[in-house]
């Protein structure tokens, strides 16, 4: 067979299933080689320097995450806009844009 006849092997779906099968075989081989699990009293308990720590329920909040996400979005858009500004008299508007971005970031940081 020529190389032209085997080009379908390089298509993304075929490559995906090939590597999926390879990963499954590697996983199965690792599972065969691993030692068996011996159940013990403290196997699944939390460990912190020998102290018994009772489990507590933690309520995770997204408020801080949204602040950071908004910060990085503003910074990335600003970098994209500033890096694509053409040379000339329009550079003055880029400076005004940067000042506005600075005020937006300042408001975001002081609000939190």
C-alpha positions in Angstrom: 0.0 0.0 0.0 1.2 3.5 -0.7 1.3 6.3 1.7 -1.7 7.9 0.0 -3.8 4.9 0.9 -2.9 5.2 4.6 -3.8 8.9 5.0 -7.1 8.1 6.7 -5.0 7.0 9.7 -3.9 10.6 10.3 -7.5 11.9 10.5 -8.4 13.2 14.0 -11.2 10.7 14.7 -9.0 7.7 13.8 -6.0 9.1 15.7 -8.3 9.8 18.7 -9.5 6.2 18.9 -6.0 4.8 18.3 -4.6 6.7 21.3 -7.7 6.0 23.4 -7.1 2.2 22.8 -3.4 2.7 23.6 -4.2 4.5 26.8 -6.7 1.8 27.8 -4.1 -0.9 27.2 -1.5 1.0 29.2 -4.0 1.4 32.0 -4.8 -2.3 32.0 -1.1 -3.2 32.0 -0.5 -0.9 35.0 -3.5 -2.4 36.8 -2.1 -5.9 36.4 1.3 -4.8 37.7 0.0 -2.9 40.7 0.0 -4.7 44.1 -3.4 -5.7 45.5 -5.3 -3.5 48.0 -5.1 -4.6 51.6 -7.9 -3.0 53.6 -6.8 -1.5 56.9 -8.4 0.8 59.5 -6.8 4.1 58.5 -6.4 3.5 54.8 -9.1 6.0 53.7 -8.9 8.3 56.7 -7.7 11.9 56.6 -4.1 12.3 57.7 -2.5 15.5 59.0 0.8 14.8 60.9 -0.7 12.0 63.0 -3.7 14.0 64.2 -7.2 12.9 63.8 -9.1 15.6 62.0 -12.9 15.5 61.8 -14.4 16.1 58.4 -16.1 19.5 57.9 -18.2 20.6 55.1 -16.7 23.6 53.2 -18.9 25.9 51.2 -17.0 27.1 48.3 -17.9 30.6 46.9 -17.2 31.8 43.4 -17.1 35.5 44.3 -13.3 35.6 44.4 -13.0 33.5 41.3 -15.3 35.9 39.3 -13.1 38.8 40.4 -10.0 37.2 39.1 -11.7 36.0 35.9 -12.9 39.6 35.2 -9.4 41.0 36.0 -7.7 38.6 33.6 -10.4 39.2 30.9 -9.9 42.9 31.1 -6.1 42.6 31.0 -6.1 40.2 28.1 -8.5 42.3 26.0 -6.4 45.4 26.8 -3.2 43.7 25.7 -4.9 42.5 22.5 -6.2 46.0 21.7 -3.0 47.8 22.6 -0.8 45.4 20.6 -2.9 45.9 17.4 -3.0 49.8 17.5 -1.4 51.2 14.4 1.2 53.8 14.6 0.2 57.4 14.0 -2.1 60.0 15.6 -4.4 57.2 16.8 -1.8 56.3 19.5 -3.3 59.1 21.6 -6.6 57.1 21.8 -4.6 54.0 23.0 -3.3 56.1 25.9 -6.8 57.1 26.8 -7.9 53.5 26.5 -5.1 52.4 28.9 -6.1 55.1 31.4 -9.7 53.8 31.3 -8.5 50.2 31.8 -6.5 51.4 34.7 -9.6 52.9 36.3 -11.6 49.8 35.6 -9.0 47.6 37.3 -8.7 50.0 40.2 -12.5 49.9 40.7 -12.4 46.1 40.5 -9.6 45.8 43.1 -11.0 48.3 45.6 -14.5 46.8 45.3 -13.5 43.4 46.5 
